[in-house]
Amino acid sequence: MKNRNLVSINDFTKEEQLQVLKLAEEFEKNPTQSLLEKYVIATLFFEPSTRTRLSFESAVSRLGGKIVGFTDSASSSVKKGESLKDTIKTVANYSDLIVMRHPMEGSARWASEVSNVPIINAGDGANQHPTQTLLDMYTIKQTQGTLDNLNIVFVGDLKYGRTVHSLTIALCNFNCTFHLVSPPELKLPSSVKIHIKDKNLKYYQYTDLNEIINDADILYMTRIQRERFSDPIEYEKVKNSYILKNDMLDNTRDNLKILHPLPRVNEINEDVDDNHKAHYFQQALNGVYVREALLALILGVK
């Protein structure tokens, strides 16, 4: 995987995805290693981020690398009107790999075409978030012992939720069944559902979480994303569609784990946090190990 871009989860084969997860297990056992002492990693975040940015920076730091970049495009030459192409080509001169988040769909692919160093997509609009997918896969395998033949329940914003799009596509390689819970306005895009059909797998759509919660192996909650709505009135209609409460878990499967890409707003009550089925904070920690594995593989030090 040396010098490869990761723009879409489809850029890595099933076998390569599993290779990342296997190496992440090694980093979980020993996260601090001097592997990137000679490398400079650029983190370009044109859109706000906490977990993705900090876990990447933690991964680089734990491996001994150096970090350059920005957390707000207003503090960069983009504010002066510089094009994305010029930004990428310039930063590529200063770094060995670029991690980029951008609000525009397709921006990461464009960046990979003009950059002479590898690009890792840390989220491009409502399109994809492949590194989140890999840490989600790692967490699912960690908690279930397998990625195969699971009942995956996605809840919330399935239309704009890039984490859901990427993870659904990846899990199609593992014969999972997908249960899609959302308001009618926020259904999973047809392009992703076609991908499920092309793999001869099944999906079911619901508006009521209670219909399926007791059959879930993985309950993947997502927030309704205010920033994806051009009309505030439309956001207000759906913002409180699903709120997971602790008593809703009473009759769920023993192996159930609740995941969330975070940040949460109010879609998971805080009383759920102490339930042994809640796993979203461990999920966030797993991002460090998976991103360490990705950096090591793409830079060729592992």
C-alpha positions as CSV (number, residue, x, y, z in Angstrom):
1,M,0.0,0.0,0.0
2,K,3.1,2.3,-0.1
3,N,2.3,5.7,-1.6
4,R,-1.3,4.9,-2.2
5,N,-4.1,7.4,-1.8
6,L,-7.2,6.6,0.4
7,V,-10.0,8.7,-1.0
8,S,-12.8,6.2,-1.1
9,I,-13.1,2.9,0.9
10,N,-13.2,1.2,-2.5
11,D,-9.5,2.3,-3.0
12,F,-8.5,-0.6,-0.8
13,T,-9.6,-4.2,-1.5
14,K,-11.2,-6.3,1.1
15,E,-7.9,-8.0,1.8
16,E,-6.1,-4.6,2.1
17,Q,-8.8,-3.4,4.5
18,L,-8.2,-6.5,6.7
19,Q,-4.5,-5.9,6.5
20,V,-5.0,-2.4,8.0
21,L,-7.1,-3.9,10.8
22,K,-4.5,-6.6,11.6
23,L,-1.8,-3.9,11.9
24,A,-4.0,-1.8,14.0
25,E,-4.2,-4.7,16.5
26,E,-0.4,-4.5,16.8
27,F,-0.5,-0.8,17.4
28,E,-3.2,-1.2,20.1
29,K,-0.7,-3.4,22.0
30,N,2.2,-1.0,21.4
31,P,1.0,2.4,20.2
32,T,4.2,4.4,20.8
33,Q,7.0,3.6,18.2
34,S,9.6,5.7,16.5
35,L,8.6,4.9,12.9
36,L,7.9,8.4,11.4
37,E,10.8,10.4,12.8
38,K,11.8,11.4,9.2
39,Y,8.3,12.3,8.1
40,V,6.2,15.4,8.0
41,I,2.4,14.9,7.8
42,A,0.1,17.8,6.7
43,T,-3.4,18.0,8.2
44,L,-5.6,20.3,6.2
45,F,-9.0,20.8,7.8
46,F,-11.2,23.1,5.8
47,E,-14.1,21.9,7.9
48,P,-14.4,21.5,11.7
49,S,-13.2,18.3,13.3
50,T,-12.3,17.1,16.8
51,R,-11.9,13.3,16.8
52,T,-10.6,12.8,13.3
53,R,-8.0,15.6,13.4
54,L,-6.9,14.9,17.0
55,S,-6.6,11.1,16.5
56,F,-4.6,11.6,13.3
57,E,-2.3,14.1,15.1
58,S,-2.1,11.7,18.1
59,A,-1.2,8.9,15.7
60,V,1.6,11.0,14.1
61,S,2.9,12.1,17.4
62,R,3.0,8.6,18.9
63,L,4.9,7.4,15.9
64,G,7.5,10.2,16.2
65,G,6.4,12.3,13.1
66,K,6.0,16.0,12.7
67,I,2.7,17.8,11.9
68,V,2.0,20.9,9.9
69,G,-1.3,22.3,8.6
70,F,-4.3,24.3,9.7
71,T,-7.6,23.7,11.5
72,D,-9.5,26.5,9.9
73,S,-9.3,27.6,6.2
74,A,-9.8,31.2,7.4
75,S,-6.2,31.1,8.7
76,S,-4.8,30.0,5.3
77,S,-4.4,31.5,1.9
78,V,-7.8,30.1,0.9
79,K,-9.1,33.2,2.7
80,K,-7.2,35.2,0.0
81,G,-8.8,33.3,-2.8
82,E,-6.2,30.6,-3.4
83,S,-7.5,27.5,-5.3
84,L,-7.6,24.1,-3.8
85,K,-5.2,22.9,-6.5
86,D,-2.6,25.6,-5.5
87,T,-3.0,24.8,-1.8
88,I,-2.4,21.1,-2.3
89,K,0.5,21.5,-4.7
90,T,2.2,23.9,-2.3
91,V,1.6,21.8,0.9
92,A,2.8,18.7,-1.0
93,N,6.2,20.4,-1.2
94,Y,6.3,20.7,2.6
95,S,5.1,17.2,3.6
96,D,5.3,13.5,2.9
97,L,1.5,12.8,3.2
98,I,-1.6,15.0,3.3
99,V,-4.7,14.3,5.5
100,M,-7.5,16.5,4.2
101,R,-11.1,17.3,5.2
102,H,-13.2,19.5,2.9
103,P,-16.9,20.3,2.7
104,M,-17.1,19.7,-1.1
105,E,-17.9,16.2,-2.4
106,G,-15.1,15.0,-4.7
107,S,-12.5,17.4,-3.3
108,A,-10.3,14.6,-2.0
109,R,-10.3,12.9,-5.4
110,W,-9.3,16.1,-7.1
111,A,-6.6,16.7,-4.5
112,S,-5.2,13.2,-5.1
113,E,-4.9,14.0,-8.9
114,V,-2.8,17.1,-8.4
115,S,-0.7,16.0,-5.4
116,N,2.7,14.3,-5.7
117,V,2.3,12.9,-2.1
118,P,-0.4,10.5,-0.9
119,I,-3.8,12.0,0.1
120,I,-5.9,10.5,2.9
121,N,-9.5,11.7,2.8
122,A,-10.7,12.7,6.3
123,G,-14.2,13.5,4.9
124,D,-15.4,15.2,1.8
125,G,-18.8,16.7,2.3
126,A,-21.6,14.2,2.5
127,N,-19.6,11.7,0.3
128,Q,-17.2,9.4,2.1
129,H,-15.1,9.1,5.3
130,P,-12.9,6.0,4.7
131,T,-10.7,6.2,7.8
132,Q,-13.8,6.3,10.0
133,T,-15.0,3.3,8.1
134,L,-11.8,1.4,8.9
135,L,-12.0,2.3,12.6
136,D,-15.7,1.3,12.6
137,M,-14.8,-2.1,11.0
138,Y,-12.0,-2.5,13.6
139,T,-14.4,-1.8,16.4
140,I,-17.1,-4.2,15.0
141,K,-14.5,-7.0,14.7
142,Q,-13.2,-6.2,18.2
143,T,-16.6,-6.5,19.8
144,Q,-18.3,-9.2,17.7
145,G,-15.2,-11.4,16.9
146,T,-16.2,-11.2,13.2
147,L,-17.4,-8.9,10.4
148,D,-19.4,-11.6,8.8
149,N,-23.2,-12.2,8.8
150,L,-24.1,-9.4,11.2
151,N,-27.3,-7.4,11.5
152,I,-26.3,-3.8,11.2
153,V,-28.8,-1.1,12.2
154,F,-28.1,2.4,11.0
155,V,-30.1,5.2,12.6
156,G,-30.6,8.9,11.9
157,D,-29.1,10.9,9.0
158,L,-28.5,8.3,6.3
159,K,-28.8,10.7,3.4
160,Y,-25.9,13.0,4.4
161,G,-24.1,10.7,6.7
162,R,-20.8,10.0,4.9
163,T,-19.7,7.5,7.7
164,V,-22.8,5.4,6.9
165,H,-22.2,5.5,3.2
166,S,-18.6,4.3,3.5
167,L,-19.3,1.7,6.1
168,T,-22.2,0.2,4.2
169,I,-20.1,-0.2,1.1
170,A,-17.3,-1.9,3.1
171,L,-19.6,-4.3,5.0
172,C,-21.1,-5.5,1.7
173,N,-17.9,-7.6,1.5
174,F,-19.0,-9.5,4.6
175,N,-22.5,-10.6,3.9
176,C,-24.1,-8.3,6.4
177,T,-27.8,-7.4,6.5
178,F,-28.6,-3.7,6.7
179,H,-31.5,-2.2,8.6
180,L,-32.0,1.5,7.8
181,V,-33.9,3.7,10.2
182,S,-34.4,7.3,9.2
183,P,-37.0,9.9,8.6
184,P,-38.3,9.7,4.9
185,E,-36.4,12.9,4.1
186,L,-33.1,11.3,5.2
187,K,-33.1,7.9,3.6
188,L,-29.9,6.2,2.4
189,P,-29.1,7.4,-1.1
190,S,-30.1,5.1,-4.0
191,S,-26.5,4.9,-5.1
192,V,-25.5,3.1,-1.9
193,K,-28.6,0.9,-1.9
194,I,-27.7,-0.2,-5.5
195,H,-24.4,-1.2,-4.2
196,I,-26.1,-3.5,-1.6
197,K,-28.3,-5.0,-4.3
198,D,-25.3,-5.6,-6.6
199,K,-23.8,-7.7,-3.8
200,N,-27.1,-9.7,-3.6
201,L,-27.5,-8.6,0.0
202,K,-30.7,-7.4,1.8
203,Y,-31.7,-4.1,3.3
204,Y,-34.8,-3.0,5.1
205,Q,-36.1,0.5,5.7
206,Y,-37.9,1.8,8.8
207,T,-39.0,5.0,10.4
208,D,-39.5,3.4,13.9
209,L,-36.3,2.3,15.7
210,N,-38.3,0.1,18.0
211,E,-39.2,-2.2,15.1
212,I,-35.7,-3.5,14.8
213,I,-33.6,-2.6,17.8
214,N,-34.0,-6.0,19.5
215,D,-32.5,-7.8,16.5
216,A,-29.4,-5.6,16.2
217,D,-25.8,-6.8,16.5
218,I,-24.5,-3.3,15.9
219,L,-26.6,-0.2,16.5
220,Y,-24.9,2.6,14.7
221,M,-26.4,5.9,15.8
222,T,-25.8,9.2,13.9
223,R,-26.7,12.8,14.6
224,I,-29.0,14.8,12.3
225,Q,-26.5,17.2,10.8
226,R,-27.6,20.8,11.0
227,E,-24.8,21.9,8.7
228,R,-26.1,19.8,5.7
229,F,-29.5,21.6,5.7
230,S,-29.9,24.7,3.6
231,D,-33.4,25.3,5.1
232,P,-33.4,25.6,8.9
233,I,-37.1,24.7,9.0
234,E,-36.4,21.3,7.4
235,Y,-33.8,20.7,10.0
236,E,-36.2,21.6,12.9
237,K,-38.7,19.0,11.5
238,V,-36.3,16.1,11.9
239,K,-33.7,17.0,14.5
240,N,-35.2,15.0,17.3
241,S,-36.4,12.0,15.3
242,Y,-34.5,9.4,17.3
243,I,-33.3,9.5,20.9
244,L,-31.8,6.3,22.3
245,K,-32.6,5.9,26.0
246,N,-31.2,3.3,28.4
247,D,-34.5,1.5,28.9
248,M,-34.8,0.9,25.2
249,L,-31.9,-1.6,25.5
250,D,-33.6,-3.9,28.0
251,N,-34.5,-6.6,25.5
252,T,-31.7,-6.2,23.1
253,R,-29.2,-8.9,22.2
254,D,-26.4,-9.6,24.7
255,N,-23.7,-9.0,22.1
256,L,-25.2,-5.7,21.0
257,K,-22.8,-2.8,20.8
258,I,-23.8,0.8,20.3
259,L,-21.5,2.9,18.0
260,H,-21.6,6.5,17.0
261,P,-19.1,8.4,14.9
262,L,-19.5,11.4,17.2
263,P,-20.1,14.2,18.0
264,R,-23.5,13.4,19.4
265,V,-26.1,16.1,20.1
266,N,-29.1,14.5,21.9
267,E,-29.6,11.3,19.9
268,I,-28.1,9.2,22.7
269,N,-29.1,10.0,26.3
270,E,-26.2,10.2,28.7
271,D,-27.8,7.4,30.8
272,V,-26.7,5.1,28.0
273,D,-23.0,5.8,28.6
274,D,-22.8,3.5,31.6
275,N,-24.5,0.6,29.8
276,H,-21.9,-2.1,28.9
277,K,-23.4,-2.1,25.4
278,A,-22.2,1.5,24.8
279,H,-18.9,1.4,22.9
280,Y,-18.6,4.8,21.1
281,F,-15.8,6.2,23.3
282,Q,-13.7,3.1,22.8
283,Q,-14.6,3.4,19.1
284,A,-13.1,6.9,19.1
285,L,-9.9,5.6,20.8
286,N,-9.6,2.9,18.1
287,G,-9.2,5.7,15.6
288,V,-5.7,6.3,16.8
289,Y,-4.6,2.6,16.2
290,V,-6.2,2.4,12.8
291,R,-4.7,5.7,11.7
292,E,-1.3,4.7,12.9
293,A,-1.7,1.6,10.8
294,L,-2.7,3.6,7.7
295,L,0.2,6.0,8.1
296,A,2.7,3.2,8.5
297,L,1.4,1.3,5.5
298,I,1.1,4.2,3.1
299,L,4.5,5.7,4.1
300,G,6.0,2.2,3.7
301,V,7.5,1.9,7.3
302,K,5.5,-1.3,7.9
